[in-house]
């Protein structure tokens, strides 16, 4: 009788877990991409004028 190949079975389970995790991350990115992009774009705009006022030439 053939011995079971536990290494192969374990590798297959790991690949399945990795695939599910990647799919979940993709869903999170596509679901939350629109609000996150707006939030990321806003802070640099508000920081830019504050940074220019600190420069020595602006005093």
Buried (B, 14 or more C-beta within 10 A) or exposed (E): EEEEEEEEEEEEEEEEEEEEEEEEEEEEEEEEEEEEEEEEEEEEEEEEEEEEEEEEEEE
